[in-house]
Amino acid sequence: MIRVVLPAHLRTLARVDGEVRLHIEGEATQRSVIDALEADYPTLRGTIRDHVTGQRRAFVRFFACEHDLSHEQPDTPLPAAVATGTEPFLIVGAMAGG
């Protein structure tokens, strides 16, 4: 089971409180987590990654085990602590401006 922490605005769209728990078939990767998240919560489709390209949106970041995974390849395995549910996979809305 993968634990996912969403930013407040995505929790509102998904109508969930707290973290989301997902069951992933096969290896836990960014792609498999987002696929499962969008399958379980269709209102999130297109909010985290582009519909056409499948690429992460510019102001969305992924973190796990205190590391920014945003620029990792989507099919890179997530850390073991995330795959086992010990640590959460964090989806964070980035801030810009000054």
Phi, psi and omega per residue, in radians:
M1 nan 2.369 3.118
I2 -1.842 2.341 3.064
R3 -1.735 2.252 -3.119
V4 -2.145 2.267 3.063
V5 -1.847 2.137 -3.128
L6 -1.810 2.668 3.018
P7 -1.196 2.794 -3.029
A8 -0.932 -0.771 -3.087
H9 -1.154 -0.570 3.094
L10 -1.355 -0.553 3.028
R11 -1.082 -0.699 3.113
T12 -1.097 -0.808 3.117
L13 -1.072 -0.705 -3.115
A14 -1.408 -0.211 -3.106
R15 1.039 0.901 3.093
V16 -2.242 2.717 3.027
D17 -1.993 2.402 3.112
G18 1.264 -2.758 -3.083
E19 -1.420 2.775 3.125
V20 -1.812 2.467 3.091
R21 -1.975 2.229 -3.087
L22 -2.155 2.541 3.016
H23 -1.770 2.169 -3.094
I24 -1.924 2.256 3.026
E25 -1.500 2.277 3.127
G26 1.421 -2.687 -3.053
E27 -1.322 2.434 3.112
A28 -1.442 2.002 3.088
T29 -2.298 2.955 3.067
Q30 -0.985 -0.779 -3.108
R31 -1.077 -0.806 -3.094
S32 -1.172 -0.606 3.104
V33 -1.177 -0.817 -3.133
I34 -1.179 -0.658 3.065
D35 -1.015 -0.841 -3.127
A36 -1.151 -0.689 3.126
L37 -1.087 -0.807 -3.140
E38 -1.205 -0.540 3.098
A39 -1.207 -0.736 -3.133
D40 -1.362 -0.497 -3.093
Y41 -2.290 1.365 -3.060
P42 -1.003 -0.414 3.130
T43 -1.177 -0.244 3.136
L44 -1.547 -0.133 3.141
R45 -1.029 2.243 3.128
G46 1.511 -0.130 -3.125
T47 -1.546 -0.491 -3.082
I48 -1.781 -0.631 3.110
R49 -2.439 2.710 -3.117
D50 -1.132 2.430 3.135
H51 -1.043 -0.752 -3.009
V52 -1.452 -0.911 -3.043
T53 -1.497 -0.411 -3.088
G54 1.336 0.110 -3.129
Q55 -1.474 2.591 3.108
R56 -1.002 2.420 3.086
R57 -1.154 2.649 -3.005
A58 -1.021 -0.675 -3.057
F59 -1.821 0.528 3.056
V60 -2.104 2.343 3.137
R61 -2.191 2.652 3.102
F62 -2.026 2.311 3.110
F63 -2.297 2.604 3.020
A64 -2.747 2.422 3.104
C65 0.897 0.733 3.095
E66 1.137 0.388 3.104
H67 -2.159 2.470 3.067
D68 -1.402 2.024 -3.128
L69 -1.792 0.157 -3.023
S70 -1.009 -0.577 -3.076
H71 -1.773 0.140 3.041
E72 -1.301 2.737 3.061
Q73 -1.141 2.500 -3.077
P74 -1.033 -0.433 -3.112
D75 -1.746 0.185 3.051
T76 -1.243 2.288 3.125
P77 -1.020 2.452 3.071
L78 -1.312 2.767 3.114
P79 -0.955 2.598 -3.105
A80 -0.974 -0.659 -3.135
A81 -1.099 -0.548 3.095
V82 -1.349 -0.760 -3.117
A83 -1.075 -0.528 -3.141
T84 -1.602 -0.106 3.126
G85 1.520 0.103 3.116
T86 -1.224 -0.731 3.120
E87 -2.050 2.592 3.121
P88 -1.465 2.764 2.956
F89 -1.658 2.133 -3.060
L90 -1.798 2.242 3.003
I91 -1.891 2.083 -2.973
V92 -2.163 2.362 3.024
G93 -1.386 2.101 -3.119
A94 -1.370 2.745 3.131
M95 -1.954 2.576 3.108
A96 -2.414 2.835 3.095
G97 1.890 -2.994 -3.066
G98 -2.475 nan nan
